[in-house]
């Protein structure tokens, strides 16, 4: 986070995407990768200390605000990470709103719906009560939209049915 704070001071308003900002980073990898790794590591750290989920949400919001013209997949992943973090902190209502906003912004993305449905049974860090029906309904919304990645949604539905038949969680 110290590196992120340092980097933010180097970014200019003209830098609208992570690729634009690449010139201020002199690490051993690209800023493009480093920023995504930071999001993941904040999520991993949240497993041990929930304060890192809060830092993850703040970071993801800052990233999206600073670099709105970044590749859509990265923006989607950052916003999904923020929504997951709400669920991990037990802020289910805020997480719901964040996922609703995510699918509104990326209605054709299978992973926006998959990430949301997973909060109700697969994502073990989620503080939402297990609700297979809720998860199934969310996955089915993706199928109704005929999203790209339809097979991924169908795979998730198969996994859900398998788990439901075991009566786990």
C-alpha positions in Angstrom: 0.0 0.0 0.0 3.0 2.3 0.6 4.0 1.8 -3.0 0.5 2.5 -4.2 0.4 5.7 -2.2 3.7 6.7 -3.8 2.5 5.9 -7.3 -0.7 7.8 -6.9 1.4 11.0 -6.4 3.1 10.3 -9.8 -0.1 9.9 -11.8 -1.4 12.8 -13.7 -5.0 13.6 -14.8 -4.0 12.9 -18.4 -3.4 9.2 -17.4 -6.8 7.7 -18.0 -5.8 4.1 -18.2 -3.2 1.9 -16.5 -1.3 1.7 -19.8 -1.0 5.5 -19.8 0.5 5.3 -16.3 3.0 2.6 -17.1 5.8 5.2 -17.5 5.8 6.1 -13.8 6.5 2.5 -12.7 10.0 1.1 -12.6 9.2 -2.3 -10.9 10.3 -5.7 -12.2 7.0 -6.2 -13.8 4.4 -4.1 -15.5 2.2 -1.7 -13.6 -0.7 -3.4 -15.4 0.1 -6.7 -13.6 1.3 -5.2 -10.3 -2.1 -3.4 -9.8 -4.0 -6.7 -10.3 -1.6 -8.5 -8.0 -2.2 -5.9 -5.3 -5.9 -6.4 -5.5 -5.4 -10.2 -5.1 -3.0 -9.9 -2.2 -5.3 -7.5 -0.4 -8.0 -10.2 -0.7 -5.6 -12.9 0.6 -4.6 -10.7 3.5 -8.3 -10.2 4.3 -8.5 -13.9 5.1 -6.3 -13.2 8.2 -7.4 -9.6 9.0 -10.7 -8.2 7.7 -9.3 -4.7 7.7 -7.6 -5.7 4.4 -11.0 -6.2 2.8 -11.7 -2.6 3.6 -8.3 -1.6 2.1 -9.1 -3.7 -1.0 -12.4 -2.0 -1.5 -10.8 1.4 -1.2 -8.0 0.5 -3.6 -10.4 -0.9 -6.2 -12.5 2.2 -6.1 -9.4 4.4 -6.4 -8.1 2.4 -9.3 -11.4 2.6 -11.2 -11.6 6.4 -10.5 -8.0 7.0 -11.6 -8.1 4.8 -14.6 -11.6 4.7 -16.1 -10.3 4.0 -19.6 -8.4 0.8 -18.5 -9.3 -2.4 -20.2 -12.9 -3.3 -19.3 -12.0 -6.7 -18.0 -9.6 -5.2 -15.4 -12.3 -2.6 -14.4 -14.8 -5.4 -14.1 -12.5 -7.5 -11.9 -11.8 -4.6 -9.6 -15.5 -3.9 -9.2 -16.2 -7.6 -8.6 -13.4 -7.7 -5.9 -15.0 -4.7 -4.2 -18.4 -6.5 -4.2 -16.9 -9.7 -2.9 -15.2 -7.7 -0.1 -18.5 -6.4 1.1 -19.8 -10.0 1.4 -16.6 -11.0 3.3 -17.2 -8.2 5.8 -20.8 -9.3 6.3 -22.1 -6.2 4.5 -24.4 -8.3 2.3 -26.8 -5.5 1.4 -24.0 -3.3 0.1 -22.5 -6.3 -1.6 -25.8 -6.9 -3.3 -25.9 -3.3 -4.5 -22.3 -3.6 -5.8 -23.1 -6.7 -7.8 -26.3 -5.2 -9.2 -24.2 -2.3 -10.3 -21.6 -4.6 -11.8 -24.1 -6.6 -13.9 -25.8 -3.3 -15.0 -22.4 -2.1 -16.2 -21.3 -5.5 -17.6 -24.5 -7.2 -18.5 -22.9 -9.6 -21.0 -20.2 -10.9 -18.6 -20.7 -14.4 -17.3 -18.3 -13.7 -14.5 -20.2 -10.8 -13.1 -23.1 -13.1 -12.5 -21.0 -16.1 -11.4 -19.1 -14.0 -8.9 -22.5 -12.8 -7.5 -24.1 -16.2 -7.3 -20.9 -17.7 -5.7 -21.5 -15.4 -2.7 -24.4 -17.6 -1.6 -22.7 -20.9 -1.6 -19.2 -21.2 -3.0 -17.2 -18.2 -1.7 -16.4 -19.5 1.7 -15.4 -16.0 3.0 -18.9 -14.7 2.3 -20.9 -13.9 5.4 -24.2 -14.3 3.4 -26.3 -17.3 4.5 -26.0 -20.2 2.2 -28.9 -19.9 -0.3 -28.7 -22.3 -3.2 -31.9 -21.0 -4.7 -30.6 -17.4 -4.7 -27.3 -18.5 -6.4 -29.2 -20.5 -9.0 -31.5 -17.6 -9.8 -28.5 -15.3 -10.3 -26.8 -17.8 -12.6 -30.0 -18.2 -14.5 -30.1 -14.4 -15.0 -26.8 -14.8 -16.9 -28.3 -17.5 -19.1 -31.4 -15.4 -19.8 -29.0 -12.6 -21.0 -27.2 -15.2 -23.2 -23.9 -14.0 -21.9 -20.5 -14.7 -23.4 -19.1 -17.5 -21.3 -22.4 -19.4 -21.2 -20.5 -22.7 -20.7 -18.9 -21.3 -17.5 -22.4 -20.5 -16.1 -23.6 -23.9 -17.0 -20.6 -25.5 -15.3 -21.3 -23.4 -12.2 -24.9 -24.6 -12.2 -23.8 -28.2 -12.4 -21.4 -27.6 -9.5 -24.2 -26.0 -7.5 -26.6 -28.9 -8.1 -23.9 -31.4 -7.1 -23.3 -29.5 -3.9 -27.0 -29.1 -3.2 -27.5 -32.8 -3.5 -24.9 -33.4 -0.9 -26.6 -31.0 1.5 -23.2 -29.3 2.3 -22.3 -25.9 3.7 
